[in-house]
Amino acid sequence: MTDNGQEDQEHLVAVVGMAGRFPGAADVERFWENLLAERETITVLPDRADPAHPEFVPAYGVLDGAGDFDAAYFGLSAHDALITDPQQRLLLECAHEALERAGHGGTDRPVTGVYVGTGGNGYAEAVRARLHEMPFVDEWRVRQATAPDSAATRIAYHLDLTGPAMTVQTACSTSLVTVHLAVQALLNGECDLAVAGGATVVPHLPVMRYTPGGIVAADGHCRAFDADSDGTVSASAVGLVVLRPLADALADGDHVHAVIRGSAVNNDGRHKAGFTAPSVVGQAEVVRTAHEVAGIDPHEVGYVEAHGTGTALGDPIEVAALTQAFGSGEGRGAPCLIGSVKTNIGHTDAAAGVTGLIKAVLSVEHGVVPATLHYRSPNPAVDFATSSFEVNATTRPWPTDGPRVAGVNALGVGGTNAHVVLEQAPPQEQSAPSTGHELLLVSGKTPAAAEAAADRLAEHLAAHPGTHLGDAARTLQAGRTHHTHRRFVVASGTRDAVTALRGRAAAPGTGALSDAELVFMYPGQGGQHVGMTAELYDGEPAFRRALDEVADAAAGSLRFDLRDVLYPRTDAERAVAAGRLATIEAGQPAVFAVQYATTRLLDSWGLRPSAVTGHSLGAYAAACAAGVFAPADAIRLVARRGQLLGTVPAGAMAAVRLPEREVRGLLPADITVGAVNGPGQCTVTGPAASVARFARELTDRGIEARVLRIATAGHSPLVDPITRSFAEAIEALPRERPVLPLLSDTTGAWADEDAVRGSRYWIRHMRESVRFGEALDTLFGAPDRVLVDMGPGRTLATLTRQHAAYDGKQAVVRLAPHPAEEASEKAVLLAGVGEMWARGAHPDFAGLRHHEPRRRIALPTYPFERGHHLVPPPAPHPPTATAPTPTEAASPVSGTEAPATGAPEAAAVAPAGTEPEYPPVLRAVLTAFGQALGYPDIDPRDGLFDLGGDSLTATKLAAWAAAAFHVTVRASDVLRFQSPASFAALLEERGADAFAAEKETPAS
């Protein structure tokens, strides 16, 4: 055997994810805990006793919640969920969970195949027994909802999996055969990822009849290989594994639980006593073939998870076949352990093979072999003495040295045998330590699910404080579907993450849009400070490249290096830089430089604006982002603007919290309104001494006013002498049509594409008042916009939130901390990215991580919000009935039977006096919609698709309406007029009358 070197990996397949539901275990983790604790989770059922055989102890491996399902998550109506086989529903949920556990729950997963099988459970018969109570269900629909043919394709449809989708049925070996087929498909290149496994879920336990000497155990225990064994115990379970070629899994950072070295499938043919009998020849051959494919010697195998049913015929033949394949124990350093999970949970029929595989995978991964329960002494019919095997009666460490290798057996009635050889996963390279902040994301289809997902993540991280936060971030970003309702936190360690998740504020009621419209807002001068964006310059290559680009371009014009001003290295240099940055000549190009670099950084993360705007100086960064100016030209223009403004008489600006009209009534002759940022927020501008005096006077009168850190009187008559020179500077540069909508802060309206290229636009912009409040009014006109303050600081975010017209519905995002705020720049920026994502943006998360290798790890999966959907079992002697008319439709339960959530009767009329008064036609339509979809109290405005309906539902409703109202109705009419109200209006328009409505209303 090789050591899984690169040259050997092309024939190996990794198990990268697992999910399941088992008796006494809602997930794989609890299943493993039960195995290690040597728990038997079979349930004794005294009410199922057979009076003819008092010695019989009826027992079953009961699956909790077998009838529960999150129909809304998968877009099914309650009615469709009700008639769908619970096996297929649980397979669907577990497939979703398995892919998430593998870190491949996102929409960009590799091409994925599905290979599953189910057992017989009688649910179709239960549904058919109620057809007379379901006027909108026919035989075709029952078959589509319950036939095993749909098990794989249902998963492929709902999870959008585009590889092969095959349903397999080989009785008890079904789910291990699916694994073999999935492995072959991966090795043949038919898919790049595969989900394989099976389910047997019996929602209504049948009457148990005991036959002495049969296959059912008399005492309610499965005692595989034991002298006292006398049969098996049936059980329900669901199990799935996610498989991927080993080389791909290792390269992509998947967690590899174990490696499938080889597998084989065959059939006994006629080499046995009868169709249902097992065969030593066939079973031995499938094991030998699997060993040959795996390239191993049987002596390397340390454990075999056997089929091990505990039956009188099955166990002896299985061990005899394994002995033929393995040979005697001669030459082995230690016996090969053998065991059976059926002693813990019972025989799960179609799910038995994958259940044994999951146990073996966990054993190989953790180096522990769980006990086979109830084993005291060997079955005398089993020849252990001349074999390589020893029944593992106690939980113990792996028995052999070297790489751990295990075999898994599954043997089907009818003779289809399967064997899989597993090997311990090769060592995987760990991710580099996570040294900075990480963005952790969760989401849900409902607000409650999103909150539950956040709570579950907090619980997991609290219980696993050693979790690599970078791996967790990668898994949540790339390994999950991002639903409408979203939550995020930024943290630098698991403790911070738990605190943030548990202390998160209530999220807004609206969810994310399908595609957020980001508006980048660039502030003017005033928020600059020494060291701003130093953390980004040091840690973000895209930011550094962009800032270096414009700093180099401006160096000749400025006659100094902007980087020396922004990022001084010593205290002495900081003092010099602070003085220089306070000047308009250095401050303006410095602000532009960091805004441009921030824009380029976001662009590298896949975050691009749909529109841009700026405030005063910020308009140049907005124009650059829109493509009007090239970056190098833009910063040289900003530098020239700063130099020209530096030549005007000493000026200043002050913020005044008063409406524009009141401010103008108080202004001295030499001061003007420089900016109107909102109904009660103005900036005045003029000579420095006059502005300072005016601010003091207002303060003395109790009016809020403060002088800004801007050493010029922009947007005032003081700039008139420099406008000609500035126009010449603009005319000397190439200008292009904007490629993005550009919102003018001079007019508050969208800029004309031609005007924004002319010098007159920019001279007016320099001279006239900034009207950013009116620009905000324009932005507020589309409530779905996400307004992003590009910094430095958070000036525009504050102005936006303080605007009188801001109602809190629009997201306002800041990307930089306040200069006085002690916060990590990267953390604040990541929080801004998280907020954009929460509102529907699509960041390139790989770019966000600098494409640094990170692993996928197991994290809590989606918190399904399940309801109970289960048709009651058929009555022993169901009454006969003629085919019903819609008026005869009744509840699918009768007498004293308890109604099931999701059953059609859920659409029953509310108690007398509580139902709204609707016109007769609408009332009939509402009742019909309710019975067709399985929802109570349908609102007239509800949409057919929103309630889980489809074209088949539309066809049924159209047929009902045509028969009930004697009008022409087609399915296309229902699909076009989806709500009950609009459909009822259509029926009335076509001649449906109140008399017919009253006569033909479906009964509740």
N, C-alpha and C positions, 0 to 999 in steps of 0.2 A: 504494500500500500504506500502511496506517496504522502507527502506532507502538505497537500493542498497548494503546492507551488503554482506559479503563474501558468506553467506549461500544462498543468493538469486541470485547471479551473474551467476550461471550456465545456467539460462534460458534467460539471457539478451544478447543483441547484440549491439555493439558499432558502431556508424558511425565515422570512423576514417579518411575519406577523401572524397572530393567532387570535381567534375569538370564539366564544361558545357559551352555551347555556346548558347546564347539567343539573341533575337532581342534587339539590342542596347547594348549588353554586351558580350565581348569576353571571360569573365571568371566569376567565382562565385562572386569575390569581387566586380566587377562592377555591376553585377546583384543585389547584396544586396544594393549597393549605390543607384541604381535606385529605388529600392523599398522604401528605407528610404526617398528618395527625392520625392516620390509620382509621379514618371515620368511614362508616358505612352509611350511605344516605338513601337507602331503600326504605320505603314507607310501608308499614303493615296496614292493611285495609280490612278491619273486622267486618264492616258492612258488606263485604264481597265474599263472605264465607260460603262454602259449598256444603249445604246440609247433608248431602250424601257422603261427604268425606270430612268428618270432623278433624281428622289429622292434618288437613290442608290449611296452611297459613297463607291467605291471599296477600300478596305484596307486589309493589310496583315502584319503579324509580320515577317518582312524580316530578314533573317540571313546573315550578312555580310560575304563574303568570303566562301560562300557555295561550290564553285568549287575549292577551294584552298587546297593543300595537299602536304606534304613533301614525295614524292614517294621514293626518294633515301634513306631516313632514314630507311624505312621499307623494302628496297630491292626490290621495284617494279620498273619495267620499266615505262617510261612515257606512253607507250601504255596500259599497264595493269592498271595504275592509271586512265587513260582516261575512260576505259569501266567499272571500278568498281563503284558501286552505291555510290554517295557522302555521303549518310547516313552511310554506313559502313566505309568509309574512316574517317569521322569525329568521329565516335564512336571509331575507333582505336586510333586516336590521343588523344581523351579525356580519354580513358582507360589508356593510357600511362601517361597522365597528372595526372589523379586521383590517380594512384598508387604512383607517385612521391610526390604528395601533402600529401599522407598518410605516406610518409617516407618508402614506400615499393617498390621503383623503382629498387632496386638492384636485382641481380640474385639469391640471397639466401633467397628470400621471402618465406613465408610459402606456402603450397599447396593452389593454388588460383583457384576458380571457376569463371565462367562468365555467367551471366544471363542478356540478353538484348533482345530488340525487336525493330522493325522499322515499319514505316508507308508506305503507298503506295505513290509513287511520280512520276511514269511514266518514270523513267530513263531507264529502260530496253527497253521500246518502242522506246525511242530516240536512243538508241544504235542500236536496230534492224533496225531502219529506215536508218541507215548508213552502214549496213553490206556490201552492194554492193561496198562500198568504202574502205573496210578493208579486203584485201585478206587473211590475216592470222588469222581472227577471225571467229569462227563457232558458232552455236547455243549452243553447250555444254559450250563453254567458256563464252558466254554471260550469261547463267544461273548461272554458277559458280561465275561470277563477280557481279551479281545483285540480285540473289535470296535471300530472307530473311533468308533462311536456313543457309547461311554462315556467318551471322552477328556475332554470338558468337564464332564460330570456327575460324573465321579469326583473331579475337582478341587473342584467345588462341594460335594460331600458331605463330603469329608475336611477341607476348610478352612472349612466352614460358610458358604459364600457364597450369598446368597439372591437375587441378581439373575439375569437370563437366563443360561443355560448352553447354548452351542451349539457343536456340532462342525461344522467347515467342511472341505470337500474340493474344491479346484479345481486339483489337481496342483501345479505349481511355484509358482503364485501364492497358494497356500492361506493362508500366514501373513500376507501383506500384506492379503489380503481380510479376514481376521479383524480386523485393525487398523481397516480401513474400517468394518466392521460395529460394532465397539466404539465408534468415534467417533460413529456415527449413534445408537447406543443412549444414549450420554451426552447428546448434544444433544437427543434426544427425551425425556429424563427417565426412561428405562427403568431406569437404574441411576445411581449417583453415582460409582462407581469401576469400572474394568474391567481385566481381565487379558487380554491378547491375544498370540497368537503361534502357534508350531507346532513340530513335531519330526519329524525323520526319523532313526531310530536302527536300524541294521541290525546286530544282535548277532552274526549268523553270516554272514560275507562269502560271497557266492555265487561259484561258479566263473565266472571272467571270460572271456568270449568276445569276441574282437576282430573287427570287421567293417570292412575298409578302406573309407574314405569315410563311415563311420557317425558317430555323435555322440560316440563315445569317443575321447579323444586317444591317439595312438599312443605319445607319448614320456612320458606320465605327468604332463604339465603342462597347466594351463588357461591359454591365451594369448589372453585376450579382446582383440579389436580388432587383433591383431597379424597381420602378413603370414604368419607361420609357424603360425598357429592351425589346428588340424585337429580340434578336438573338446573335450569337457569331461571332467572327472574327478569321479566321484561322491563323496559324503561324508555323514557323519552329524553332526547338530547339534541342539541344542535352543535356542530363543530365545523370550523373553517380555518384553513391556513392560507397565507399569502406567500407565493413562491416567486423567485426571481433568479436568473442566472447568477452564480456566485460572483463572477468577475464584475458584473454590473453592480451588484449589491455592495461589494467592497469599494468600488470606485466612487459610488454615489453616497457613501456614508450610511447605508442602511444598517440597522442592528440585525446581525445574523444569529438567530437562536440555535440553529443546527444546519448541517449540510446533508442534502440527499445525494448519496454517492451513486445509487442505482436503484432500480425498481423493475418489477416484472409482473405480468398478469398471464394466466392461462386458464384452461378449463379441464376438468377431469375426463371429459368425454364419457365413454362407457366403462371406464376402468373402476367400477364400483358396484355395490350391490343394488342400487336403485337410484332414481333421479335425485332424491333428497339425501342420500347417503354421502358421506365424505370419502375421499380416496387418498391413500398413502402415496400412490404414484404421482398423482397430479400435484399434491401439496409439496412433496419433496422436490419435484422438478421446478416449481416456481421459485422456491428458495434458492436452489442451485443457480438458476438463471440470474436471479437478482444479485447473488454474490459475484457471478461472472461479470455482469455489467458493472458492478461497483469496483471490480478489481481487487477484491479482498480475499483473504484466507479465512475460513470459518473460525479459526482459533483467535482471530482478532476481535470477534464479537463478544462483548461482555454481558449483554442483556438482550433477551427477546421478549417483546410485548406480544404475547400469544393471543390467539382468538379466544381460547380459554373459557368456554361456555359453562363448564361444569356438568355437561351431559355425559351419560354413560358411554356413548359411542364416540362423541366428538373429541374429548380430551385424549383418550388413548391413541386414536388415529393421528391426531395432530402431533403428539410427541414422537410417535413412530416415524412420521414423515420428517420432522425436524432432525431426528437422529440420523436418518438416511442422508440428509443433506449436510449435516455437520460432522458426521462420523462419531466415533466413540470419544470419550473424554481423554483418551490416552495422549500424552504430550502437552496437554494444557497446563498452564501454571495454576489456574483456578477454574472452577466450573463456570459455565455460562449460566447466569441467572435467568429464570423464566418467571413470568407473572402475568396477571390479567386484571385489568381495571374493572372488569365486570363484577368482581367481588366487592367493589366499592359502590357502584352505582347501578348495576344491572346491565342487561344486554340491550343496547340501543339500536339494534337492527341496522338500518341504513346508515346511521351515524357511528356505528361501532368502530369501523376502521379508523376514521379520523380521530375519534376520541382516544383510541390507543396510540395513534401517532402523536397527538398532542402530549400525552403522558410521557411517551418515549423522548420526544424533543426536550421537554423540561428536564427529564432525567439526565440526558446527555449534556444539556446546558449547565445544570447545577451540580452534576457529579453525584447524584443521590438516586438510589433506586427505592421507590416506595414499596411498602409491604403488600403482598397478596394476602387478603384477609381470609380468615377461617381455615387456614392450612395448618393441620396438626400432624398428619401422617400421609404418606403417598397413596394414591389410588392404586390398589394392587393390580389393576388392569394396565397400568402405565409402567413401562420398563425404564425406570430412571437409572437402574444399576448399570446398564451398558451404554448410557447416553452421556452427553456432555453437560447435561442440565441439572440444575438444582432450583427447586421452587424457592423464590425469595419470600420467606415468611415474615421477615422484619425489615423495617426501613434501615438501609445501610448505605455507606459510601460506595462509590463505583468500585467493582471488584478487580479491575485490571489496570495495569500501568499503560502508559502511552495514550495516544488519542482515543477518546471514548467512542465506541462503535456499538450501535444497537440495530436490531432487526424488528420489524413490525409485521405481524401476520393478520390477514383478514380472509375469511373463508365463507363463501356464499352458498346458501342452499341452491342447488342447481349446478354447483361445481365450479363457479368462477372464483379462482384463488388469486390473491395479490400479496406481494411481499415488498417491503421498502427497507433499504439499508441507510441508516443515519450515521453521521459522524459529527463529532465535536467541531464547532466552528473554529476556523483559524484565528490567531490573535488579530485584533483589529486596532489600527492606529487611532489613538485617542485625539480628540480635538485639542488644539492649543488652549491654554487657560483663557477664560473670558475676563478681560481686564477692564472693560468699560461698561457702559450702560447698554441694556438690551431692551428691545421693544417686544412685549408679549401680547399676543392677540387672542381673543376668543369671540365667538359670535353665535347667534341662534336665529332660527326662523321666527321666533317670538321674543318679546322682551324678557319674559320669564325664563326662557331657555338660555338666553345670553347671560342672565344673572346666575343661573344655575351652573353654567359652564365656568364662569369666573370663580364661583364658590368651590367647585370641584378642583379647579387648578390650584387654588389657594390651599386646599386640604392636602393635595398631592405634594406640593412643594414643602409644606410644613412637615409632612411625614417623611420626605426624602430631601433633607437639606443639602445633601451632596450633589444634587442634580446640577449638571453643567448648564448654566443659564443660556449660553450661546447655542447649545444644542436644542434646548427647549424653544428658544426663539425661532430657530430655523424650522423646527418641526411644526410649530404653530403657524408660521408664516407661509411655508411652502407645502405643508402636509395636511392642510385642512381646507375645506370649502368655506369661503367667507360669505356668511349669510347677511341678511338685511340688518339685523340688530347686532351692534358691535360694541365690544368693550376692549380697552387696552390699558396697560400700565407700562411705565418705564422704570427699570430697576437695575441696580448694579450687583445684586446678589439675591439668593433665594429668600433671605429674611426680609430684605427690602420689598421683594415681589409679594410676599405673603401679606406684609403690612399694607402695601398699596392696594392689593386686590380686596382685602377685607375692609379697607377704609375708603374705597372708591365712592365718589359722589353719585347721586342718582343720574342716570343717563337720560338724554332727551327722548321724548316719546317717539319722534320720527326716526325711521331707520335710514340706512344708507341708500342712496340712489344707485341705479345701475351703473351710472358713469358720472362722477361728480364734475361740476363745472367750476374749476379753480380760477379765481381772480387774484393775481399777484398785485399787491399794493406796496409801492415803494415810498417810504417817508423821506422827508427832506433832512436838512442839516439840523443838528441839535442833540441827537442821541449818540454822537460819536464819543469815544473815550479810548484812552491808551489801553492796548491789550485786547480790544474787542476782536472776537473771532480767532484769538490766538490758539484756542483748543482745536478749532476746525482746521486752521492752517497747519498745525502740527500733525493732526490725526486723519485728515481726509484728503487723499491725493487729488481728487477732482477739484476740490476747493483750492488747494495750493497751486495747481497748474493754472487755474483761471486767474487767481490773484497775481501770480507771477507774470502772466501774460499782459495784464493791463498795467501792472507796476513798471514793467520794462518799457511798455509803450509810452508811458507818461514821464519817464525819467528825464528825457531831454527837455521837455517843456517845463517840468517842475524844478529841474536842477537839484533834485534830491530824490532819494529812494523812499517810496511810500512805505516799504516794509520796515525801514528804520523808524518811521513815525508810528506805525501800527504795532510793531512787535520789538520794542527795545529790550536789550539783554541785561543791562545794569541799572541800578537806581539812578545814576547820573544821566544815563541815556533816557530813562523814563521822564525825568524832569524836563529835559530838552524837548522830548517828543510831546509831552503834555502842552508845553507852550506853543509849539508849532501847530499841533492839532487844533488848538483853539482859534487859529487864524482861518479865515475863509479860504485863503490860497491852498492850505493843506487839508482842511477839514472836508471841503466839498469833494475833491477827488478821492479822499480816503473813504468817504461814505459810499460813493459810486463803486469803488473797487470791491468793497465787501458785499455790496448788493449784487454786483455782477457775479462774483464768485459763488455767492449763495444760490443764485439762479442756475449756474452751471452745475453746482453740486446736486440740486434737486433734479435737474435734467438727467444727470447720471443715475439717479434713483427712479427714473421713469415718471417723475412728477412735473408736468408741463402745464402752463396756464392756458385757459381758454380765452382769457382777456387780461389786459394789464391796465394799471393806472398809477399815477404818482402824485406826490404832494410836493409842489415847488421843485427843489433839486431832484426829487425822486422821479420826476417826469422823464429825465434823461435815461435813467436805468430802465424805465418802462419802455421808452422808445427803442432802446438798444435791444431789450428782450423781444420787442415786436419786429425787429429787423430794419428799423428806419436808419439807424447808425450802426456801423461796424464797431465792435468793442474797442479797438485801438483808437478809432476816430472819436468815439464817444468820450473816452476818458480824457483825450487831449482837448476836446471841446469843453468838458467840465472844468479842466484845469485852466483853460483860457477864461472861462466864465468867472472862476474864482479870482483870477488875477485882475480882471477888469473890475469886479465888485470891490476888490481890495483898494482900488484907486478912488472910489467915491468917498465923500466926507463920512467921517465916523458915524455909523448908524447902529441901530439896535431894533429888536422886536420884542413885544411883550404879549403874553396871552391874557385875555380878559374874558371873564365868564359873564357875558351880557349878550343880548340879541344885537344884531348888526345895527338896527335902527337906533337903539339906545346909545350904542357906542358912538355912532356918527354924531349924535347930538351933544356929546361930551368932548369931542376931539378938539385940540388946539389946531391952529392953522397949519402948522408944519408937520403934523402927524396924519397918516391916512390908515385906512383899513387894509392890511396886507393879506389877510386870509379870513375866510368865513368857513369854519370847520363844522358848523352845525347851527341850529336855531339859537342856541345860547352860548356859542363858543367862537370868539373872534381873536384875531391877532392884529395888533397895531404895529406900524412901522414908521420910522423917521429918524431924525438925528438922535444920537445916543443919549445926550443930556436931556432932551425933551421927552424921550420915551421913558427914561428912568424917573423923571419928575412926575410924569403922568401916572405911572404905575404906583408911585408913592401916594399921590392924591387919591387914587381910587381905593387903595388899601385903607387909607385913613377914613374913607367914607363907608367902609365895610364891604366893598366890592372886591371880589377875588381877582387879583392881577399879579403876574410875575414876569420878570424879564427873562427872556430865553437865552440860551447859550449860542447865540448867532450874532457875530460881530459885523453885521451889515444891515442896511435898510432896504432889502429886496422888496420888489413889488410896490415901489413908491416912486415919486418924481425924482428922487435922488439918483436913480439909475439912468435917467435920460441921456446924460453926456456919454455913456458908454454903449448905447444901443447900436450906433453905426458900426463901431469896431466889432461888436459881437455879431452883427449881421454879416460882416465880411468873413468872419471866422466860419460861420455856418455855410455860407455860399462856397467856401473853398473845399467843403467836404462832399463826398458822394452821399446821397440820401436815396433810400429805396421806399417803395410802397410798403406799408406795414403788413406783415403776414398774420397778425393777430388784431382783434379789435382793441383800439387804444382809447381809453376814456379820458377826456380832457379835464384837468383840474382848474382850467380857466373858465370854461363854460358849464361844466357839469354834464356835458353831453358827449356822445361818441364823436371822436375826431374824424374829420373828413380825410380820406386816404391821400388826396393830393395836397390838401392844405398843410398837413403835418410835415410834409417834405420841404416846405418853404420857410425862409428866414422870418417872414412876417408873423408866422404862427409862434415862433420861439421868442421874437421880440415882444409880442403881446403877452406871451406867457411870463416873461421877465418883469414886465412893467405893470401889468394889471393884478388885481387881487386874486388870490387863490380861492376858488369856490369849491372846496373839497366837500363841504356839507351837501352841496347840490349833486356832486358826483356820487356821494353815498345814497342820496335819494334815488338816483338812477339805478345803482346796484341793488337797492332794496326792492326794485320792481320785479326782480326774479328771485323769489324766496329760496330757490334751491341752490343758489350760488354759495360757494365756500370762499370767504374773504381771507386772504393770507397776508399778514403783515410781514414784509420781507426784512424788516429791521434795518439798521441796528436799533435795539430797544424795542419798545412796544407801543410807540406813540399812536400809530394808526389803529391798532387794535383797541386802544383806549378810546380814541375819538369815535370809532364806530360804535362801540357799546354805549357810549354816552349820548349818541345822537337820539333826538327825541323820537324819530321814526323807527328806531331799532326795537324789534319786538322779541328778540331772543331766538327766533326760529332759524335764522341763518347762522352757520358756523363761522366764528371769527377766530382765526388761528394765528398765534404768534410763534415766531421761530427763534427768537433771541431773548435772553434775560434782560431785565432792567439793569442799567449800570450799577445800581446799588444792591442788586440782588445777588446773594451768594449762591449761585446755582451753576451746575455744569452746563456749558453751552451745548455740548452734544446731547445731554439729557433733555434740555428744552427743545432742541431741534427735533429729536426723536419723538417727543410728545406732540409736536406739531405734525409730524408725519403720521403719527397714530390718529390724530384728530382728522386729518385729511382722509385717511383710510376709513375711519369710522363713518365718514359722510359719503363714501362711495368711490374714492380715488383708488387707483391701481398701482401702488409702488412696485418697482422692481426690487424685490427683497434680496435677490442675489447681489445686486449692485449695492444695496444698503449694507451688506456684509462684506463688501469689497471682494466678493466671490471667494471669500476665505472658506476653506473646507470646514464644514460642520456636519455632525452626524444627526440622523433621525433617531429619536428615542421614544419609548412608550410613555404616553401622557394620557390623562383622562379623555375619554371620547365623548361624543355628542350626548347631551342629556335628553333622551327622548321623553316626550310628554305623552304617555300612553293612555289610551282609553280601552275599555273592555269591549271586544267585538267577538261574539260567539253565538252561533245558532244553537239552541238547545238540542239535546240528542233526540233522535226519532222516538216517538212513543212505540211501545211494543206492538200495538195494533192500531196504526194510524187510521182515522176515519176516512172514508172515501168522500169525495166531493166532486161536483161538476166544475168545469172550468169557470172561474169567477169573472164577473164583469167588474169594472172599476168600483162600482158602488158596493160590491160584496167583499172588497179587500179588507182583511182583518189583521189583527196582531198575529205575528208568527209564534206567539206563545198562547197557550190556552189553559183553562182550568186554574190550577194552583201553581203552574210553572212560573219561575221567576223570569221576568223579561231581561234580555241581554242588552247592554249598552251598545248602540250602533245598529240595533235591529230596526227594521222599517217602522215598527210601531213607535219609534222615537219621534216620529213626525205627527203624533197624535194631537188632537185639538186640546188647547189649554182648558182648565176648569171653567165652568160656566161663569160668564161675567168678566173674565179676564182677557179674552181674545179681542183684539181690535176689530172694529166693524169694517169689513172690506166688501166691495161690490161682489156679487155672486160669481162672476167669471174669474175675478182675481182670487177669490177664496178657493175656487176649485183648482186653479193653477197652483196656488201655494200648497195645497194639500198634495197635489200630484208631484210637485217638486220635492216635497218632504218625503214622500214614500219612495221616490226614485233615488234619492240621495241619502236618506237615512238621518236627516237632521231635524230636530224639533224647532218650531218657531222661526221658520225661514222668513227673513225680511223681504219685502217686495223688491228691494233694490239689490239684493244679493245676486252675484253673477254665477252662472252655471259652472264655469271653470274654477272660480274661486272656491266653490263648494266641493270640488273634486270630480265634477262631471266630465264627460267626454262625448265623443261623437256617437257612441252607442247609447248613452243616456239620452242624447238629443233625438235619436231615432225613435226610442221608446216613447218619449214625451210627445213627439209629433204624431205617432200612431194613436196614442191615447187621445190627444186633442181632436184629431180628425174623427175618431169614433164618437167621442163625447159630444162634440158640437156640430158635427156634420158640415165641416168646412174643410177646404183644401189647406193642408199644412204639411210642410216638408221639414226634414231634419235641418236643412240649411236655414229655415226660418228660426228655429230654436237657437242655432249657433249665432245668428245675427242679432236676434233680440234676446239676449241671454238672461236678463232678469225677469222674474215673474211678472213684475209690473209692465214692462215693455211687451212681453209675450202676450199677456192678457189683453193689452191694448190692441195688439195686432189681431187677436182672435175676435175682439168686438168689432174691429174695423171690417173684418171679413164676414161678419154676420152672426157671430155667436151671441145668443141671447140669454137673458137671466133665467128663463124657464129651463133651458137645456143645462145651464150651469147647476141649478139646484138639483136637477134630476140626475146628472152624471157626475156629481162630485164624488171622488174616491172616499170611501169610508175610512174613518180613523180607527 
